[in-house]
Amino acid sequence: MAEKKNILILTQTFPSENFKWHGIFVLQQVLELAKRNYNITILYPRALFPSVYRLIERRKGKDFYVPEKIKDLLPDNVKFYFVPFLFFNEFGLKDLLKSISLFLFVKLKGIKTDIIHAHMTYNAGYLGVILGKWLRKPVVITAHGSDITSLFMEEPELDQAHWFGEKIEDIKPKAISTLLKCDKIIAVSNNLKEHIIKLGIPAEKITVIYNGVSPEKFHPISKIEARTKLKLSKNKKIVLFVGALSRGKGIKELIAAIDLINETRKDVLFVLIGEGDLKEELIATVKSKKLEQHVIFAGRKPNDELLQWHAASDVFCLPSYREGTPCVVVEAVACGRPVVATAVSGTPEVVNSEDIGYLIPPKNSKELANALISALDKKWDTEFIRKYSGKFHWPNIIPQIEAIYKNILTSSETN
């Protein structure tokens, strides 16, 4: 057997015992890679004084959390470490101190690595390029979508003043420099690849690899049994939404569409899974429009519980303003569920025909309502949808990532 290669994962988002949904896409990929011939080390930069850092960041309006008990989720060939760093962001020293902390941590722990794989262009990718230079190791960056669109998006009203506590205008040149200096970029959609090319990054440096899904976790099961287990009506049509209750997910448009649908149909129940800053406002809107019998705010649910909710539904809906390649859509399709979603970012690459679902423009409640009604009335071939999802199954995705690793390692050994 060939010697195991050592992969160093840098990430700024990862699930924990208390935040199981956060960065689930990174965990899923790590667990699948761990089944192959790799030793994997995950480094998660964290403030040395988290309670103080949390206080400072909350004053800036940013929600900060500290993951805990993560190691229980991982197999023996995957190691997870918090890397403590001092925070002096106001003095422009945060990135330098993080980089030094990562380098010293790797050296002091004796962590072996053949490739550094960073998730998100900034901040993890930026730090990964610095660390790769100091360790003389190749660097792969996966751009997941928000790390590009949130910095270089075309809709100013969606822009944020800050990203990870820094001004977006200050981060943009760092992000472009990171993409130019890394060895390889994985984009999770062709749409995202085109966005990256527009930043001046050579096309040949970018490979499109979609987000994966586990067919063991997401597959068709009995709708009746799922509804019984979840105590949902067996007589109503059910539309499922999974995502943050925030403006960018199109949740206000969805509530408006529900109101329109309710004018002519009383047989539809909408289940909204997630939390967000608009939750209280949405609850008030639902109450004012007397939609309480037609909308369930189910709260956050762990990824391993979503199968039952998909099974209980008739249609999945995601009316976002922008995405990468949304994992929730891939998971819905793997469960054989048709999708009504906005034609943004990588979503049309998943919902690529009306045999899979319907696409509409963003920010259009009327078209959303019409598409949902059409989807609810259509007889879908759920087995066709499930089979189509096979292109996103991890056994088909992981070899594509491995091919990048092998090519980079071969080039590094040659040089």
N, C-alpha and C positions, 0 to 999 in steps of 0.2 A: 504494500500500500504506500502511495506517495505520502511524503511528509506533510503534516497539517500546516496550512498557511495561517498566519496570524493577522486578523483584521481588527483595526482600531476604529471603533465607531464614536464619532463626536456628535452629540445632539443637545439641543436646547429644549426639547420636548419629549417626554417619555411617561408612560403610565406609572402609577403608584398604587399602593393599597387604598389610598383615599381619593385618588384621581385616576380611576381605571380607564377613562375615556381619552385622557390627554396624550396625544402622540401615539395612539394605538397603531397607526400605520408603520411606525418605526419598530415597535415591539414585534408586530407580526412578521415583518421582513427578517428581523434578527432571529426569531424562532425558526423560520424556514431555512435560513442560511446555516443555522446551528445543526441542522440535520445532515449537512454536507461535511466535507473534510476541512473544517475550519475551527480554530480557536478564536473566540471573539471577546474583545474587551470594550465595554461601553464606558465612556467618560462623560459625565454630566457636570459642567461647571456650576458651582453654587456659592453663594455668599458665605464668607467665613463667619459672619455674625448675622444669620438669617432674620432674626427678629428685628434687628435694627434696619437691615436692608428692606424688609417688608414694610416697615413703618415709613421709610423714606419713599419707597416706590408708591405706596398707597396715597401719600400726600400728593404725588404727581398724577393720581387718578389711575394708576395701573394696579391690576389685581395680581398679587404675587403669591406663590404657594411653595411649600417645601415637600417634595415627594418623600415617602417613607416606605420601608419594608419591601423595596422593589426586588430584592434578591430572591425572595420566595417564588417569584414568577419564572425564574430562569433555570435552564439545564446546567449541568456541571461544566460544560465547555464554554459557558458564557459568564464572564465576570462583569460586575457593575460597580462603578466607583463614583462617588461624589468628589469633585475636585474643588476644594475651597479656594476662594480668591478674596482679596480685599477690594472694596469698592471705592473708587475715587473718580466716578464718572464726571462729576462737576469740573474736575481738573484735566479731563481728557486722558486719563491714565488707565481707564478700565480695560481696554483691549490689550494694552501692554502687560498689565498685571495678570490678566487671565492667561495670556500666552506664556508668560514666565511660570505661572502656577501649573499649567498643563505640562510644560517641558520638564520642570523639576519633579512633578508627580510621576511622570512616565519613567524618568531616570531612577528616582528613589525606590519606586516599586519594582523596578526591573521588568517593566511591561515590554514584551516583544511585539513588534508589528512589522508586517510586510507592506500593508496598504492602510492608508487612512481614508475612511469613508465618512464624510460629514453630511448630515441632513439639515437642509436649509442653507441658502447662500450666505446670509448674514443672520446670526453672529457665528454659528458653528463653522460654516465654510470658510469664513474669513480667518478664524482662529486655526482651522485645519491647515490652511495654506502656510501660515507662519510656522506652525508646528512641523509640517512636512519639510519645510526648508531647513529647520534646525536639526531634524532627525534624518534628513536626506532620504525621505520616503515619498512615494507617489501619493497623490491626493485625488480622490473621486468625490464629487459633490452631487447630491441629489437635490434638484430644485423642485419643490413640491407645489409651487403655484403662488401662494400668498407672499412668499419671500421675494418674488419678482413683481407680481401685480400690485402689491401694497406699496412698493417703492416707485414703480414706473407706470402705474395705471393711467388711463386716459380720462378718467372721470374725476375732476378735482373735488367734487362734493363728497367723494368717498375717502379722500386723502386724510391721513392722520398727521398731526403735528409731530408725533414722535413714534419711534419704533425701537423697542427695548431701551427706552429712556433717553434716546438720542434723536436729534433732529433728522428728519428724513433726508433733507438736502445734504447733510453731512455724511449720511450713510451711502448715498447713491454712488459716489466715486469708489468707495470701499468695496461695494458689491460688484461693480464692473471689474475692478482690479482683481478681485477674488476669482471671478469667472475666467479672466484671461490667464491667471497664473496657475490654476489647478491643472491637473493632467487630463481629466475627463469629466464631463458633465452628463448626468442622467436627468432628462426632463420627463415628467410624468404624462405629457401629452404632446402631440405635434403642435398644437396651438401654443403651448408654452415654449417649445423649441423656437418657433417663429418669433416670439417676443424676445427671446434671448439673442437671436441672430440680429435683431434690430438694434441691440445694444453694442454691436460691433464684435460679437464673438463668432469665430469661424464655425460654420455649419458642421464641418467634419469633426469638430471637437465634442459634438452633442449627440447623444443617443437617446431615443425615446423608448422608455420602458414604463408600461402602465403600472399603477398600483394593483397589487394582487389581492386575491380573496381565497380563503380556505374552503374547499368544497365539503370538508368534514364539518365545518361550523355553519356554513350557509348553503342550504339546499331545501327543496320543497318538502314540507311535512303537512299533516292534516290541518286544514283551516278550522274545521269544527273543534278538534281537540285543542288547538291553540286558543280559540275564542273561549272555550270552556275554562281553560287554565287561567286565562287573563280576565275572566268574568266580563266578556264583551258580548254585545248583542249578536245573536246568530241570524237575525233577520235583516239587519242593515248592511248597506255597502260601507266599507271602511277605507278611508284614505289615510295613509301614514306619512308623516313628516319626521325626519331625524336631523337635528342640527341645532346650532345656536339660535336662540330667540333674539336675533339682532337684525338690524336693518339690511345688512349686506346679504342675508339669507333670503330676502324677499318675504319675510314673515308677515309684514303689514299687508302686502298685496294678497297673500294667501287668506288672511282673515277677511279682506274685502271680497275676495272670490267666494269664500264660504257664505258670506251674506247674500251674494248674488244667487248662488246655487239654492240657498234656502228659500228664495222667493217662489221657486217652482217645485222643489223636491224636499221632502222631509225624511227621506230614507237613507240619508248619508251621514255618517259619523266621521269626524276628523280627529285623529290622534296625533298630538304634537309631543314628540320626545325631545327634551333638551331644556336648557336654562339659558338665561341671558338678560341683558339690561332692559329689554323691552317687556319682560314678562308681566309685570304689574299693569303696564299700560294696555297690553293685549287682553289680559283678564278683564279689565275695566271695559274695553271695547266690546268684547264678547257679551258681557253682562248688559251693556247699554243697548245692544242690538238684539237682545233676547235669544242668544245662540247657545246658551249653556247646555241645552240638551243635545247639541250637535258637535260640541268641541270638548275634548279631554286634554288637559295639560298634564301629561304623564310624568314630567320631570326627567332628569337624566337617568339613563339605564346603561349598565355595563355592556360592553360589546358582546359578551357571551349570552346575554339575554335577548338580543335583538332578533334572533331567529324566530322566536315565538311571535313577536310583533309583526314581522314581515309575513309570516304564515297566516296570521289573523287578518291581514289586510287584503284589499282587492287591487289597490293602485298605490304606488309610491310617488310622492311629490317633492320636488326640490326647486323652488323658484328663485334661486340665488342670482345675485348681480355678477358674481365672478367665482371661479373655482380653480382647482388644479385639474385632476381627474378624480372626482369625488368618490371616496371609498363607499359611502352610503348608497350611491347609485349602483356601483358594482355589486355590492352585497344584495341589494334588492333584486337585481337581475339574476344573481346566482340562486335566489329563492324562487325564481320563476315569476316574479312580479313585474308587470308593465310599469313604465315610468312616465310621468309628466314632469318636464323640467324645462328650464330656460336654456336657450341655445347660446351658452356662454362657455368660454375657455375650452376645457377638454370634454365637457359633457356630451357634445354631439359625436364625439369619437366612441362613446359608449352606447348612447341611444342613437344609433346610426341608420335606423329605418323605422317605419311605422308598424313593423312587426314586433318591435321592442318597446315602443312608446311614442309619445308626442312631444315635440319641441315647440316652444313659444318664445317670443322676445321678452326680455326682462321688463319689470315695472309696468305690467299690463294685466290688471286684475280681470278685465272682461275676457280677454283671450285665455287667461288661466282658467277661469270658470268654465268656458266653453270646452276647452281641452279636457278638463277633468270630467265633465259630463259625458263627453264622447268616449273617454277611456272607461268610465264606469259602465257604459252601455255596450261596449264592444266585447265580443267573445274572443278572448286571447288564447293563444296556444302556449300555455305555460311550459310545456316540455321543450318547445322550440326555444323559448327564452332561456331556459336553464342550460340547454346544450350550447347556445350561443355564448353564454358566460364562460365557457371552458377556456377561451383565449386569455381570460384574466386569472385563471387558477394558478396558484403558486407553483405547481410543478411545471408550468409553462413559462412563468416569469423568472424564477430563480436562475435557470440556466443562462438567461440573457445577462443577468448581473454577473454571473460567474465568468462569462465570456469576456466581459470588460476587465475583471480582475486578472484573468489569465493573459490577456493582451498587454496590459500594463506591466505585469510582472515580467513577461518575456522581454518587453522593451527595456525595462530597468536593468535586467540581467545582461542584455546585449550592450547597453551603454556603460 
